[in-house]
């Protein structure tokens, strides 16, 4: 089962001249993609400079994107890393109160969650290519 139908856009992470995430520009890019009809947003994947962001910047970018999208389309959070420990940390942090990660179909269905799932249990399959679907609670 897929997370969504259609095409997802792997977002870049725009930076300011002082090397901070440019949330104003990120918001503009997100709105442009939604207005253009994209079916899902991928944030902090390999296109999104995830390997160059601090853990806090990475998690803040995911949270910002989830809030900006506001349930209009699925958000797929890149929480993969070359380090299993880091991938687990980012996944666990992205799972905290303001975001919910959908780990498998049974959990999603039993809890009545509306989003599709990734089809993989993140704790068993935490690799650099993992993408997790998130939704604001």
C-alpha positions as CSV (number, residue, x, y, z in Angstrom):
1,X,0.0,0.0,0.0
2,X,1.4,3.4,-0.9
3,X,1.5,6.5,1.3
4,X,-0.3,8.6,-1.4
5,X,-1.3,8.5,-5.0
6,X,0.3,10.8,-7.5
7,X,3.6,12.7,-7.3
8,X,5.5,14.0,-4.3
9,X,7.8,17.0,-4.4
10,X,11.1,16.6,-2.6
11,X,11.6,20.1,-1.1
12,X,14.9,21.9,-0.8
13,X,15.7,23.6,2.5
14,X,16.3,27.3,1.7
15,X,18.9,29.0,3.8
16,X,19.5,32.6,4.7
17,X,22.9,34.3,4.2
18,X,23.7,33.5,7.8
19,X,23.2,29.8,7.1
20,X,19.9,29.4,9.0
21,X,16.8,27.8,7.6
22,X,14.8,30.4,5.7
23,X,11.3,29.6,6.9
24,X,9.7,32.4,5.0
25,X,11.0,31.1,1.7
26,X,10.3,27.5,2.7
27,X,6.7,28.5,3.3
28,X,6.5,30.2,-0.1
29,X,7.8,27.1,-1.8
30,X,5.4,24.8,0.1
31,X,2.4,27.0,-0.9
32,X,3.6,27.1,-4.5
33,X,3.8,23.3,-4.7
34,X,0.3,22.9,-3.1
35,X,-1.2,25.5,-5.5
36,X,0.5,23.7,-8.4
37,X,-1.3,20.4,-7.4
38,X,1.4,18.3,-5.9
39,X,0.1,15.2,-4.1
40,X,2.6,15.2,-1.2
41,X,5.6,17.1,0.2
42,X,8.8,15.4,1.2
43,X,10.8,17.4,3.7
44,X,14.3,16.8,4.9
45,X,15.0,14.1,2.4
46,X,18.3,13.9,0.6
47,X,17.2,16.9,-1.6
48,X,16.5,18.9,1.5
49,X,20.0,19.2,2.8
50,X,19.2,16.9,5.7
51,X,22.8,15.8,6.1
52,X,23.9,19.4,6.6
53,X,21.2,20.4,9.1
54,X,21.6,20.1,12.9
55,X,19.2,17.8,14.6
56,X,17.2,20.8,15.9
57,X,17.0,22.4,12.4
58,X,16.0,19.1,10.9
59,X,13.1,18.6,13.4
60,X,12.1,22.2,13.2
61,X,11.8,22.0,9.4
62,X,9.6,18.9,9.7
63,X,7.4,20.6,12.3
64,X,7.1,23.8,10.3
65,X,6.2,21.9,7.2
66,X,3.5,19.9,8.9
67,X,2.0,23.1,10.4
68,X,2.2,24.9,7.1
69,X,0.6,22.1,5.1
70,X,-2.1,21.8,7.8
71,X,-3.6,18.4,6.5
72,X,-4.1,19.7,2.9
73,X,-1.8,16.9,1.5
74,X,0.5,14.3,3.1
75,X,3.8,15.3,4.4
76,X,6.6,12.7,4.2
77,X,9.4,13.4,6.7
78,X,12.9,12.3,5.9
79,X,14.3,10.9,9.2
80,X,17.0,8.7,7.6
81,X,20.6,9.1,8.4
82,X,24.0,7.4,7.8
83,X,23.8,6.7,11.5
84,X,21.2,4.3,12.7
85,X,21.3,6.0,16.1
86,X,20.6,9.4,14.5
87,X,17.8,8.0,12.3
88,X,16.1,6.4,15.4
89,X,16.5,9.7,17.3
90,X,15.0,11.8,14.5
91,X,12.1,9.4,14.1
92,X,11.4,9.4,17.8
93,X,11.6,13.1,18.1
94,X,9.3,13.6,15.0
95,X,6.8,11.4,16.7
96,X,6.4,13.6,19.8
97,X,3.2,15.5,20.6
98,X,2.8,17.8,17.6
99,X,3.3,15.1,15.0
100,X,2.2,11.5,14.6
101,X,4.2,9.0,12.5
102,X,2.2,6.1,11.0
103,X,4.2,3.0,11.5
104,X,2.0,0.3,10.1
105,X,-1.4,-0.4,8.8
106,X,-2.8,-2.2,11.8
107,X,-1.9,0.6,14.2
108,X,-3.3,3.2,11.9
109,X,-6.6,1.4,11.3
110,X,-7.1,0.5,15.0
111,X,-6.5,4.1,16.0
112,X,-8.7,5.4,13.2
113,X,-5.9,7.6,11.7
114,X,-6.8,9.1,8.3
115,X,-3.4,9.0,6.5
116,X,-1.9,6.1,4.6
117,X,1.2,4.4,6.0
118,X,4.7,3.8,4.8
119,X,4.3,0.0,5.0
120,X,7.4,-0.4,7.1
121,X,8.0,-0.5,10.8
122,X,10.5,2.3,11.4
123,X,12.2,0.6,14.4
124,X,13.0,-2.5,12.3
125,X,13.9,-0.8,9.0
126,X,15.7,2.4,9.9
127,X,17.9,3.1,7.0
128,X,19.2,6.2,5.2
129,X,16.3,6.0,2.7
130,X,13.4,5.8,5.2
131,X,10.6,8.3,4.8
132,X,7.8,8.5,7.3
133,X,4.4,10.0,6.8
134,X,3.5,12.7,9.4
135,X,0.4,14.6,10.3
136,X,-0.2,17.3,12.8
137,X,-2.4,16.1,15.7
